[in-house]
């Protein structure tokens, strides 16, 4: 690991950014990126965290996060996540199911997520919902009160260059700031309260979460 998801380069384009390539905007985005990353790392439900973020930053008129299922051929679960799920190389091929979704708010893609889950550890109603609806996994299985264990966190982009605090900062330009398709990625395992694993996920977070205007300047403190 890491085993980079093959679909990252095909994420839909986001609306034109409000952010500019100035040092001030880059500093603001660094703080916001750290805040969202930390919030996601400290919660059991990425869906709930993204929905709270969407409401706070008014990403849509109705800031509800929904899962848009992708018709992606099943991809093998990476070895480190299989191990975390307690699966051996000779486990039955149907022990895991694969679900690939994009978490959407309005027209914005906030996250692209691969999910390998163990259907025999979920209820029949949960499995039916995962097979037939676009409800996020965390919402479908919320009654299990699952916990989340991080396996790997990848920071794939920073608005500021490494060592920025040790050198003079340029003012930058007023041109739109170009975001990459994926900003950071989390590999995690979800488990029941007794520690029994339920699911492994790879979540790729996009610039859609930052599709809101930067704060205006004010003289008030």
N, C-alpha and C positions, 0 to 999 in steps of 0.2 A: 504494500500500500504506500501511497495512494493509487487507486485505480480510477483514473479520471473518467466520469461518465461521457459516453460518446455523443450525447445529444446536446452538450453545452453550447456548441458552435451554432446550433440551429434555433436558438431562442428567438422569439419574435422581437422585432425592434420596439423600443420604447418611444413615447412621444418626445419631442425636442426638449432638451433639458433646460431648466431654469438657471442652472448653475454655470458660472463663468470660470475661465482658467486664471483667475486671480489668486494670489496667495491667501487673501482673506477667505474666499470661498473654499479653498482647499483646506484651510484650517478648520472652518466650520464643518465641512464634510468629514474630516478626520474624527472630530468629536462625535458626530452623529453615527458614523460607521462603528466606532468603538461602543457607543451606547447600544445600538441594535444588536451587535454581535454579543455583547455581554448579557443582554436581556434574553436572547435565544439560548445562550449557554446555561443560564440559570433557571430555566423553566422545563417542565415536563411536556408542554404542548407548544410546538412551534406555531400551530394554527392560531391558537388563542393569543400568543404574543404578537403575531403579524396583524391580527385583527385589532388589537389594542393600539398598535402603532398606526394602522390605517385610520382609525377613528381620530386619534390625536392629531395626525397630520393632514386629515381631510383629503385622503387620496381619491375618494369617490363620493358621490352624493349619498349613496347607501354603502358605507364602508364595511361590507360583509365579505369575508374571505371564503371563496369556494374552490373546490378542486376540479380542474378540467382534465379528465382522463386522456392520456395519450396512447395511441395504438402503436406502442413500441414493442418489437419482439422481445421476449423475456431475455434478460441478461444474467449470466451466472453471478451469484452473490460472491463478492470478493472474499478471499480466504480469511482475512482477519475478522470480518463480520460473521462468516460462517462459524468460526471458532467461538466468537462471543455468543452466538446463538446456541452453542453446544452441539453443533452438527458435525458428524464425521464425514470422511470422503465417501463412505458406503451408505450414507443415509438415503432413503428412498427419494427418487426424483420429485415426487409430489409432496414431499414434506414441506416445501416452501412454495408460496405463491408470490408472483411478481406484480407490482402495481406501479405505474409511472404516471404521475400527475403534475400539473402546474397549478400552484396556488395563485389565484387571481383575485384582485380587488378592482371592481369596475372593469376597465380594459387593460389594467396593468398586471404584468407577470411579476410577482414578488419572489417566488421560489420555484425551482424545478426539482422535483423529488422522486427518487427511486425508493421503493419500499419492498423488502422481502419479508413476508410474514408467515407465521405458523398457523394455518387454519384450524388445526385440532386444538389449539389453545384459546380459541375465540368461540363465542356462542354461534349457533346456527343463524340467528338474526344478524349478527355482526358480519358474518361471511356473506350473507345475502346482500346486505347493504353495500359491502365493498365490491361485490360482483355487479350490482345492478344500478348503483347510484354514483354520483360524483361528490358525495360527502367526504370531507377529509378524514383520513384514518384516525387522527386524534379525537375527532368529534364522534366518530362511530364507536370507538372503544373507550370513551371517557368514563363510563361507569366502572371500568376496571381499576381506575385510579392508578394508572401505571406510573412508573418512575423512568427516568431517562439517564443513561450513562454515556458520556462522550467517549468515543474511541479515537477520533482524530479531528482536529480543527485546522483548516487551511485558510490563511489570509492570502488571497490571490491578487489583491490590488490595494495600493495606498494612494490617496490623493497627493501625498507629499513624498519627495524622494528620501531614501535612507540618509540619515545624518543631517536632515534639514536644520535641526536646532543648533548645529555647530558651524553654520556658515551664513553669510548675508542672504536674506530672502529677497528674490526678485519680486517686483510688483505683479508680474504676469500680464495677461491680456484680457480683453473683454470678449474674446471669442468663446463660443459654447464649450464647456468642458466635455471631453469625450470619455464615456464610461466603457469599460470592457463588458462582455456578455455576463460574466460572473465575478462578483466582488469577493465572496468568501464561501467556504463550504464546510459543512459539518457531517461527520460520520458518527452515528450513534446507535445504541441498542435500547429498545423499550422493554420493560419487564414489569411483571406483576409485583404486588407488594411483598410477596414471599421470595422475590428474586428470580422467578421463572421467566426466561426471556420470551417475548412475544413477536418481536419485529426488529429488523435492522433497516436503517435508512441512510441514504446519502442525499443531503439537501444542498442545492446550489442556489445561493441568494444573489439577486440581481439588482440593477440600479432602479428598478421600478419602485422600490421602497423609498426612493429619494426624489420622486416626481412631485415635489411641492416647492414653492418659492422660498428663497433664502429670506431671513428676517430683514426688515427695513431698519435703517439707522434711526436712533432716537437719542435725544439729549438727556433723557431721564435715566437715573441710575436704578 
